[in-house]
Amino acid sequence: MKSPAGGLHLWRNARLATMAENTAGLGIVEKGAIAARDGLIAYAGPEAEMPSSLAQGTESIDCEGRWITPGLIDCHTHLVYAGNRANEFEMRLAGATYEEVAKAGGGIVSSVKSLRAASEDELVAQTLPRLDALMAEGVTTVEVKSGYGLDLANETKSLRAARRLGNKRPVTVRTTCLAAHALPPEAQGDKDAFIDLVAQEILPAVAAEGLADAVDGFCEGIAFSPEQMARVFDAARALGLPVKLHADQLSNLHGAELAARYGALSADHLEYTDDAGAAAMAKAGTVATILPGAYYFIRETKKPPVGLFRQHGVKMAVATDCNPGTSPLTSLLLTMNMAATLFGLTVDECLAGVTREAARALGLLEKTGTLEAGKSADLAIWDIERPPELVYRMGFNPLHARIWRGQ
């Protein structure tokens, strides 16, 4: 759809779920309309109250009563990787232990080996189908982490590939440097030396090239300690980069409190987060990113403390965690259903989690995530009777149209 003169578009005869914070529930507007000029929302609200100036010379689209939500946002993915780990999945189904899989060359070392062997062009080509699957369900913004390179050349290669996705497709891509994801084989078990490499070499190079919008790390017994992650976060802070954290997924190392102490945009996973961690996140404004795909795929039994997050007023985002080892999931609609059925999130929490709160988790709430004037005209138009259908259905995609920056 090409822009008419003046870059004006109008979507009328629609029902809106604006997701605006100053409204109740989903911010529903019956008989609503959205006007956009030059890629930004100029008006979103009751059609009868829209300024007449916006209706003149505007390309008008009759939505025939369909629902419009903000474009969906997947705020936690590892979308850029090479190959897959279906063989490990098969091994585990046959009874192999984690140690047996690792001895057979599996685990994250397998993904590191595959990514290092792939060219940047190959990474882009392999990633685009996964991105296309997300976009086909109304995703207009996606976060992409590195973390399978684990050295300077391959971390930057991964991040360049992620940046190129936004040139190949009409989607907003936010990149996150996750060099502190795991220990590469050449580190020979020396975690502190590797953290020095991340903090002193990889992050400065990534920042100098403008390849990352944020810095992430994996704070866990099988990965890095809170003290080691603090060194990474200190380096990120010195470079002016916001931070995020894989926290409290397999044990409680108080990662949520660490993330909050550094004013992290989000702390993610959080199955073992305690009351103190939830309270610290609430005070810092750190978003809890809920990742039911990984919980499901690795057959976890410890659920994230959703009740604590509600009690303390922690905002909750929902994301796919798309990755080859623990969440090969490329459906944000299915992710919402899983968040509801596995963790008890409400419909309102799920929909806010993939729009407004996902935008907050990326530091983008001023630009997208709700249907409000001044924000990017990122819309998803749905063939549904009521918003709960977006959470209720499994394996069904009711997307009618996806609009990114008014197009």
N, C-alpha and C positions, 0 to 999 in steps of 0.2 A: 504494500500500500504506500503510495507516494504522498508526500505532504502537499496540501493545497497551498495557495498563496498565503503567506503569513505564517505557515506552519501550524494551522489550527485544525484540531480534530475534536469531534463531539461524539460521545457514546451516550445515547439517551434510551429512555424506556427500559431502565435496568434496575435491579435491586443490588444495593451495595453493602458489602461488609467492609467498612472503612478501616477497621482495626485501630482507629485513633484512640490515644490514651485517655482523652478527656471525655470519652463516651462509655456507656454501659455495654458490657458484653462485647459483641463483635462490631459495635458501632453501626448497626443496621440502618440503612436508609431505603425505605420503599419508594418506588417511583422516582428513582434517582438518575443522575446524569453526571458524567465526567467530561470536562473540557480540558484539552491539552494544547499548549502552544510551544513550539520548538523543543519538544521532548519533555517538557515539565507540565505538571498538573496545574491548570489555572483555576479550576473549580471542581469540587466534588461534593455533592449534596443533593437535596431535593431539586428535581428538574424545574419545578414551579418557581424556585427562588434563584435560579441561575441568572446572572446579569444578562440583559438582552444583547449587550455588545459582544458577548461570546458566541451567540447563536448566529451572528451575521458573518457570511463568508466562510463559514466553517463546514468542513466535510462531515456530514452527519451520518451516524450508523445507528440503526434501530436494533437494539439488543433483544427485542421481543420478550422482555421480562426475564431474561437470563440474569444470573448472579455475576457480579464482578468482585473479585478480591484483589489485594495487592499481588503482584507477581511473587511466586514462591521463592524462598531463599534457602539454599542448602549451605549452612554455615560451618560444616566440618566434613571435609572429604580428603582422601588421599588419591585423588582421581588419576594423577599421572603415575603410571607404573607400566612395566613391561611383562608380557606373559601372564600366567595365572598360577594359582596353587591348587587346582582341582585335584591333582594327584595326592596332595596331603589330605584333602577332604576325604578322598576315597580310602586312604590309609587309616584315618581315624575311624571311619565307619567300620573298617575291618578289625578295629580293636587296637591299633597302634597307639602307643603313649606319645606324649609330647617329646620325650627324650628320644624315642625311636625315630620319630619324624625328623628331629634335628640331626641325628646321626646319619640319616639318609640324605642330608643336604637340604632339608626343608626349613621352614621358619623364615624369619625376616632375612636371613642370609641368602636365601633363594631369591627373594625379590631384589636384594642389593646386587647380586650377581647378574640378574636379568636386566636391570636398569643400566648398570655400567656397560653392558654389552650392546645396548641399543643406542642408536644415534638420536639426536634431538628430533629429527624429522620422523623417525620411527615412533618415538614417544608420542608426538602429536597425533600421528595417524592411529595409533592404538587407543588413545584417549578419547578421540572425537566421538566414537559410537557411545561411550559411556555418558559423555556430555549431552549428546543428542537425546539419549533416553531420559535424562533429567529434564531437558528443555521441553520434551514432548508432553510432560505433565505440568507445564506452566512455570518452570523455574526460570527466573530472569537474572538471578545473582547466585554465584557459586564460589565458595572458598576452596582453594586447592593448596595442599601442603606438599612440601618436599619430604625428605626423610628416608628415601631408599637409595640415596647416593652416598652419603656419609663420608665424603671427601669434597674438597673445594670444587674440583672439575665437575663432578657428577651432581652435587647439590645445585650448582649454578645452571647446569644443563637442564635439570628437572624444572627449576623455576623459570627458565627461559621458555621451555615448552609450555608451561602453564600460562605464562603471559601471552603466548601466541594463540592460545585457544580463544581469547577475546578478540583476536583479529580475524579468526576463522569463522566465528559464529556471533550472532547478535545477542550477546549475553555479557553481563558484568562479571569479571573474574578478579577475585582478591587472592593474592598469593601469600603464603605463610612459610617461613623457613623453619623446618623441623629437623635441623641437622642433629640436634640432641635427641634422637629417636631411639637409637640402639648403638651398640658398640660394633664397629666394623672388624672383620677378621684380622686386618693388619695391625690393629691396636693391641693385640696379644693380651687382652684382659686389663689393660691400664686405662681405667675410666677417667682418672684425673688428667692424664696427658691428652686424652681425646677431648675432654671438656675445654682444656686450654686451646686446642686446635679450633674448636667451634668458636670460642669467645674471642680469640686473638687473630684468627685468620679468616675463617669462613664468614662469620657475621659481618666484619668490616668490608669484605669484598662484595658480599651480597648487597649491603647498604650502599656502597659506592656506585654499584651498577643499577641501583633502584629496582632490584628484583623482588623485594618482599615488602608487604604491607604490615606484617607482624612477625613475631618470633614465638615459636612453640617449643615444647619439650615433653618428654615422657618421664614423669616422676614416679618411680616404682622400683621395687626390689630387683626386678629383672632388668631394669634400665638404669636410671640415675637417681641419686639421693637428693633430698631437698637442698642440702648445702651445695651440691654440684649444680643444680638448677638455678640456685640463687646467683651463682657466678655467671651463668648464661644470661640471666635477666639483668644483672648489672651491666653487662656488655651491651645488651639490647637498649637499655635505658640511656647509656652514654651515646648511642647511635641515634637516639630519638625514635626508636621503634616500639610500638605497644606490644604487650605480651599476652599469651594464652597458655594453658597448661592441660596436658593429659594428667588428671589427678585422681587419686583414690580409686582406681579401677579394680585392682586386685587385692589391695590392703590399705590400711589407713596410715599413710606416712604424713598426714596433715598437709597434703598438697593443696587442698582448698584454701587453707589459711595462708600458705605461701603465696598462692595466686592473688589472694586478696591483699596481702601486704604490699605487693607490687602493683596494685591497681589493675590487675589483669582484665582484659575485655571479657574473657570467659574462662571458666574451668570446666573440663569436659570429662564425661564418663561418670565419676563421682559415686559409684556404688557403695563405697565404704566411708563416705563423708559423715562426720559426726555433727552434733549440735554446735560445737564451737566453730567448726568449719562453715556451716550454713550461716551462722550469725556474722562471721567475718566477711563472707561474700556479700551478705545483705548490706552491711555497713559500707563496703567498698564499691557497691554497685556492679559487682562481677556477676555475669550471667552464668547460670548453670545450663550447660548444653547436654541434653539427654540423648543417648545413643542406643536405642533398643536393638538395632541390627547386630551389634557386637555381642550384647547380652544374649540374644537368641542364638547366634551362630556358634558361639563357644560354650553354649549350654551353662551359662552362669546361673546361680541361684540367689545371689545377693542383689536385691533391687536397690536403685538409688533412692535416697530418703526424700521422696516427693513431699511427704507430710511436713518434714522439717523445712523444706524450701518454702512451702506455703505459709507455715507458721511464722517464719522470719521475713517473708516478703521478698524472697529471692526470685528474680525473673528467670523463666525457663525457656530455653530454645530447644528445638528438636531437629536432628540432622541424621543423614544416612551413615556417616562414617565410612563411605565407600572406600574399600581397600581390598587387596587380593587375599589377605590371610584371615581376617576375622569378621569382615562385614562386606562381602561382595554384593552390595545392595545399590541399585540405581533407580529406586522408586521412592520419592519423598511422600507420595500418597500412602503407600504401604507402610512407610516408616511412621506416619501419623497413626495408622490403625494399630501398629505394634505398641506405640507409646501409650495408647488408650487401653488396649487389652492386657498388656504385660505390666504396665506401671500405674494404670488408673488415672492418667491425665484426662481431663474433661475435653469436650469438643472445643470449647473456647480456648483452653490452654494449648491444645494441639495446633489450632489454626494460628493463634498468636505466636506459637513456637516456630512456625515456618515462615512467618512474615515479620511482624514488628520486633519480636525478641531475637530472631535470627539476625535482623539488621543491627540491633543493639550489640549483639555478640561480635559483630564485625566492625563496630564503630561507625556504622553507616546510617544510623537512625535519622539523622538530619536530612538524608538524601533519599531514602527509600524505606519500604516496609509498611507504610500505611497509605491510604488514599486521602491525601491532604494537599492543599495548594502549596506550590513551591517544591514539591518532591518530584522525583523522576516519574514519568508516566509509564511505570512498569505495572502491567495489569494481567490478570488471568480471568477469562470469561468462561463461565461453566454452564453446561446443560444439566442443571440440577433443580430440584424443587426447594431444597433447604440445605444450608451449609453442613449439617451433620453428615450428609451423604459423602462428603469429601474424606471423612474419617472412617465411616462405616464400611464402605466398599473395599473389597480386596481383589486385585487383579483387574480392575475396571477403571478406565480413564475417561471422565466426562468433560475433558477440556474442549471448549468450542474454539477459542482463539487465545493467542498469547501475544501480548503487546510489550515491546521493550523500547523505552524512551520514545513513546508515541508512535512507533512503527510496528 
